[in-house]
Amino acid sequence: MNPARREPLLWLQLLGLAALPLEALLLLLVLAGADPGPLPGFERLLAWALGALAPAVLFWRLPPDLWSLLLLQVPLRGRRPEQLRLSALQTALPLKVIAASGAAVLLPLIWMMDANAGLAWAWSPLSASPRLVVLLVSLPLLSLMQWHWHQLVQTLWLFSQPAALVEQSLPLTQAQAADHRLNLGLPLLLLPPLTIESPAPKPEPTSQPEAATERATPPQPEPSEAVTEEPIEEAAPEAPAQAPMQEPEPEANPEADADSGGFIVEAGVAVAPEETAEEHESPNLDPKVAEGDGLTS
């Protein structure tokens, strides 16, 4: 950024845009205080030469100090290097030509105002005053207009310069600033530089499809937090279950049955043999039949 834009005193110099029209109106009221003399053209030229041309020649040699407001100024010892660099740019030839052109503009302005000043005679603060008094009062007003014109042109010129040009210029010394600049006012101004902060960049709005995809996709774990999965060992195929072998049934041993007293031994346990139904239903009839063999039928 151009260092000139951080100087509050240069921004105050822009008040000349509002002061110049007011000073022109006040000049009209002053000129309306007396009627023109026998040589109005000569009087106008004389007032212009003393009030506008002479200050323009002085300002060509000694430019008005940038850090002066006529009544107050920045002290030489309290000026920063940036302020001295800006003061060094006041000697540019285009700037001097533009500033000196203000004197040429004031000549037709005075001529027109003095010719039509009678219309504002009722509001003039110097009504019924001699012509010489009116011309003498108009001289400081013309010089003041010339001063504000120079300060306004210089400020706009510095604002338009690139920052690289200001940084490359050599700063003036305090002695050079005192000898080659017109310093007017009491050295009482000490204003800190302005701090201009750049706005923060606004976040770019995300489109709706991207926001939807971000909501749909689950958050992926970070590499450091990823869980290491161990491979699962496949179980070996089981062998088909074999049917249990049946133990062979023990063969019946009649001798063992006889020895066991008629009990059947199975798996080490004696079991009594089941009686037949015939043995329980009828008694043995064989002896009775044998006794009756002799009977006749």
C-alpha positions as CSV (number, residue, x, y, z in Angstrom):
1,M,0.0,0.0,0.0
2,N,1.1,3.6,-0.7
3,P,2.5,5.1,2.6
4,A,0.7,8.4,1.7
5,R,-2.7,6.7,2.4
6,R,-1.7,6.0,6.0
7,E,-1.0,9.6,6.8
8,P,-4.0,11.3,8.5
9,L,-2.7,14.8,7.8
10,L,-2.9,14.2,4.1
11,W,-6.5,13.2,4.4
12,L,-7.2,16.5,6.2
13,Q,-5.6,18.3,3.2
14,L,-8.6,17.1,1.1
15,L,-10.8,19.5,3.0
16,G,-9.6,22.0,0.4
17,L,-12.3,20.6,-1.9
18,A,-14.9,22.1,0.5
19,A,-12.9,25.2,1.5
20,L,-12.3,26.5,-2.1
21,P,-16.0,27.1,-2.9
22,L,-16.6,28.8,0.4
23,E,-13.5,31.1,-0.1
24,A,-14.8,32.0,-3.6
25,L,-18.2,32.9,-2.1
26,L,-16.5,35.0,0.5
27,L,-14.4,36.8,-2.1
28,L,-17.6,37.7,-4.0
29,L,-19.1,39.2,-0.9
30,V,-15.9,41.3,-0.2
31,L,-15.8,42.6,-3.8
32,A,-19.5,43.7,-3.5
33,G,-18.6,46.1,-0.7
34,A,-17.6,49.0,-3.1
35,D,-18.3,50.1,-6.6
36,P,-15.6,49.7,-9.2
37,G,-13.2,52.6,-9.7
38,P,-12.3,54.5,-12.8
39,L,-10.0,51.7,-13.9
40,P,-11.6,48.5,-12.9
41,G,-9.5,46.3,-15.3
42,F,-6.2,47.6,-13.8
43,E,-7.5,47.1,-10.3
44,R,-8.4,43.5,-11.0
45,L,-5.0,42.8,-12.6
46,L,-3.3,44.4,-9.7
47,A,-5.3,42.3,-7.1
48,W,-4.6,39.1,-9.1
49,A,-0.9,39.8,-9.4
50,L,-0.5,40.4,-5.7
51,G,-2.9,37.8,-4.4
52,A,-2.4,34.9,-6.9
53,L,0.6,35.3,-9.1
54,A,3.1,36.3,-6.4
55,P,2.2,33.3,-4.2
56,A,2.4,31.0,-7.2
57,V,6.0,32.1,-7.8
58,L,6.8,31.6,-4.2
59,F,5.3,28.2,-4.1
60,W,7.3,27.2,-7.2
61,R,10.5,27.8,-5.3
62,L,9.3,26.7,-1.9
63,P,6.5,24.2,-2.2
64,P,4.0,24.3,0.7
65,D,5.0,21.7,3.3
66,L,2.8,18.7,3.2
67,W,2.7,18.5,7.0
68,S,1.5,22.1,7.6
69,L,-2.1,23.3,8.1
70,L,-1.2,27.1,8.1
71,L,-1.8,27.3,11.9
72,L,-0.3,24.0,13.0
73,Q,2.4,21.7,11.6
74,V,4.3,18.5,12.4
75,P,7.6,19.3,14.1
76,L,10.7,18.5,12.0
77,R,12.2,16.3,14.8
78,G,9.0,14.3,15.0
79,R,8.7,13.4,11.4
80,R,9.0,9.8,10.3
81,P,11.1,8.5,7.4
82,E,7.9,7.9,5.4
83,Q,6.9,11.5,5.8
84,L,10.3,12.7,4.6
85,R,10.2,10.4,1.6
86,L,6.8,11.9,0.6
87,S,8.2,15.4,1.0
88,A,11.0,14.5,-1.4
89,L,8.4,13.9,-4.2
90,Q,7.2,17.5,-4.1
91,T,9.8,18.6,-6.6
92,A,8.4,16.7,-9.6
93,L,8.0,19.0,-12.6
94,P,4.4,17.8,-13.6
95,L,3.3,18.5,-10.0
96,K,4.7,22.0,-10.1
97,V,3.1,22.8,-13.4
98,I,-0.4,21.6,-12.3
99,A,-0.1,23.5,-9.0
100,A,1.0,26.7,-10.8
101,S,-2.0,26.5,-13.2
102,G,-4.3,27.5,-10.3
103,A,-3.0,31.1,-10.6
104,A,-4.1,31.2,-14.3
105,V,-7.6,30.1,-13.2
106,L,-8.0,32.8,-10.6
107,L,-7.6,35.7,-13.1
108,P,-10.9,35.0,-15.0
109,L,-12.6,34.2,-11.7
110,I,-11.7,37.6,-10.2
111,W,-12.8,39.4,-13.4
112,M,-16.2,37.7,-13.4
113,M,-16.8,38.1,-9.7
114,D,-15.9,41.8,-9.7
115,A,-18.1,42.5,-12.6
116,N,-21.2,40.9,-11.0
117,A,-20.4,41.8,-7.3
118,G,-23.1,44.5,-7.2
119,L,-25.8,41.8,-7.1
120,A,-24.6,40.8,-3.6
121,W,-24.2,44.3,-2.2
122,A,-26.9,43.8,0.4
123,W,-25.0,40.8,2.0
124,S,-21.5,42.3,1.9
125,P,-19.7,42.6,5.3
126,L,-17.8,45.6,3.8
127,S,-20.7,47.6,2.4
128,A,-20.1,51.3,1.8
129,S,-16.3,50.8,2.2
130,P,-13.6,52.4,0.0
131,R,-12.4,50.5,-3.0
132,L,-8.9,50.3,-1.7
133,V,-10.0,48.5,1.5
134,V,-12.0,46.0,-0.6
135,L,-9.0,45.2,-2.7
136,L,-6.7,44.8,0.2
137,V,-9.0,42.4,2.0
138,S,-9.3,40.4,-1.2
139,L,-5.5,39.8,-1.4
140,P,-5.3,37.3,1.6
141,L,-8.4,35.5,0.3
142,L,-6.7,34.9,-3.1
143,S,-3.5,33.7,-1.4
144,L,-5.5,31.4,0.8
145,M,-7.2,29.9,-2.2
146,Q,-3.8,29.4,-3.9
147,W,-2.5,27.7,-0.8
148,H,-5.4,25.2,-0.6
149,W,-5.1,24.6,-4.3
150,H,-1.4,23.6,-4.0
151,Q,-2.1,21.3,-1.0
152,L,-5.0,19.6,-2.7
153,V,-3.0,19.0,-5.9
154,Q,0.0,17.7,-4.0
155,T,-2.1,15.3,-1.9
156,L,-3.9,13.8,-4.9
157,W,-0.6,13.5,-6.7
158,L,0.9,11.5,-3.8
159,F,-2.1,9.3,-3.5
160,S,-1.8,8.3,-7.2
161,Q,1.9,7.3,-7.0
162,P,2.9,3.6,-6.7
163,A,4.3,2.4,-3.5
164,A,7.5,1.2,-5.1
165,L,8.3,4.8,-6.2
166,V,7.8,6.1,-2.7
167,E,10.0,3.4,-1.2
168,Q,12.8,4.1,-3.7
169,S,12.9,7.8,-3.1
170,L,15.6,9.2,-0.7
171,P,14.1,10.9,2.4
172,L,14.9,14.5,3.0
173,T,17.0,15.5,6.0
174,Q,15.6,17.8,8.6
175,A,17.8,20.7,7.3
176,Q,16.6,20.2,3.8
177,A,12.9,20.1,4.9
178,A,13.4,23.4,6.8
179,D,15.2,25.2,3.9
180,H,13.4,23.9,0.8
181,R,9.8,23.8,2.1
182,L,7.4,26.5,3.3
183,N,6.7,25.5,6.9
184,L,3.9,27.5,8.4
185,G,2.2,27.0,11.8
186,L,3.0,26.0,15.3
187,P,4.9,22.6,15.6
188,L,2.3,20.9,17.7
189,L,0.8,18.2,15.4
190,L,1.8,14.6,16.2
191,L,-0.7,12.2,14.6
192,P,0.0,8.4,14.5
193,P,-0.3,6.7,11.1
194,L,-3.6,5.0,10.2
195,T,-3.8,1.2,10.5
196,I,-5.8,-0.2,7.7
197,E,-6.7,-3.9,8.1
198,S,-7.5,-6.0,5.1
199,P,-10.8,-7.9,5.3
200,A,-10.7,-11.5,6.1
201,P,-11.5,-13.8,3.2
202,K,-14.9,-15.3,3.2
203,P,-15.2,-19.1,3.2
204,E,-16.4,-20.5,-0.1
205,P,-19.9,-22.0,0.2
206,T,-19.9,-25.7,-0.6
207,S,-22.4,-27.0,-3.1
208,Q,-25.3,-29.1,-2.0
209,P,-24.3,-32.3,-3.9
210,E,-20.9,-32.2,-2.2
211,A,-22.4,-31.7,1.2
212,A,-24.8,-34.6,0.6
213,T,-22.0,-36.9,-0.4
214,E,-20.0,-35.9,2.7
215,R,-23.0,-36.8,4.9
216,A,-23.6,-40.1,3.1
217,T,-20.0,-41.4,3.3
218,P,-19.1,-42.6,6.8
219,P,-15.9,-41.2,8.3
220,Q,-12.9,-43.3,7.5
221,P,-10.5,-44.1,10.3
222,E,-7.2,-42.5,10.2
223,P,-4.2,-44.7,9.4
224,S,-2.9,-44.4,13.0
225,E,-6.3,-45.4,14.4
226,A,-7.0,-48.3,11.9
227,V,-7.7,-51.6,13.6
228,T,-5.5,-54.4,12.4
229,E,-7.6,-57.4,11.6
230,E,-6.0,-60.8,12.2
231,P,-6.6,-63.4,9.5
232,I,-9.2,-66.0,10.6
233,E,-7.8,-69.5,10.4
234,E,-10.1,-71.9,8.5
235,A,-11.1,-74.9,10.5
236,A,-10.0,-78.2,9.1
237,P,-12.8,-80.3,7.8
238,E,-13.9,-82.8,10.4
239,A,-13.6,-86.4,9.7
240,P,-16.9,-88.2,9.3
241,A,-18.1,-89.8,12.5
242,Q,-17.7,-93.5,12.5
243,A,-20.6,-95.6,13.8
244,P,-19.8,-97.3,17.1
245,M,-18.9,-100.8,16.7
246,Q,-21.4,-103.2,18.2
247,E,-20.0,-105.7,20.5
248,P,-20.9,-109.3,19.5
249,E,-23.6,-110.8,21.6
250,P,-22.3,-113.6,23.8
251,E,-23.4,-117.0,22.6
252,A,-25.7,-119.0,24.7
253,N,-23.9,-121.6,26.7
254,P,-26.2,-124.4,27.9
255,E,-23.6,-125.6,30.3
256,A,-23.3,-122.2,31.9
257,D,-27.0,-122.0,32.2
258,A,-27.2,-125.3,34.0
259,D,-24.5,-124.3,36.3
260,S,-26.2,-121.1,37.1
261,G,-29.3,-123.0,38.3
262,G,-31.5,-122.1,35.5
263,F,-30.7,-118.4,35.5
264,I,-29.5,-116.8,32.3
265,V,-26.4,-114.7,32.8
266,E,-26.3,-111.6,30.6
267,A,-23.5,-109.1,30.9
268,G,-22.7,-110.5,34.4
269,V,-26.2,-110.3,35.7
270,A,-28.3,-113.4,36.4
271,V,-31.8,-113.3,34.9
272,A,-34.5,-115.9,35.8
273,P,-36.0,-117.6,32.7
274,E,-39.5,-116.8,31.9
275,E,-42.1,-119.5,32.6
276,T,-44.3,-120.6,29.8
277,A,-48.0,-120.1,29.9
278,E,-48.6,-123.8,29.7
279,E,-46.7,-124.5,32.9
280,H,-48.9,-122.1,34.8
281,E,-52.3,-123.0,33.3
282,S,-52.3,-126.8,33.6
283,P,-50.6,-129.4,35.7
284,N,-48.6,-132.2,34.4
285,L,-51.1,-135.0,33.4
286,D,-48.7,-137.5,32.1
287,P,-48.6,-139.7,35.4
288,K,-52.4,-139.8,35.5
289,V,-52.6,-140.9,31.9
290,A,-50.1,-143.6,32.7
291,E,-52.3,-145.0,35.6
292,G,-55.4,-145.2,33.5
293,D,-53.8,-147.2,30.7
294,G,-55.7,-150.2,31.8
295,L,-59.2,-148.7,31.5
296,T,-61.1,-149.4,28.6
297,S,-62.9,-146.8,26.7
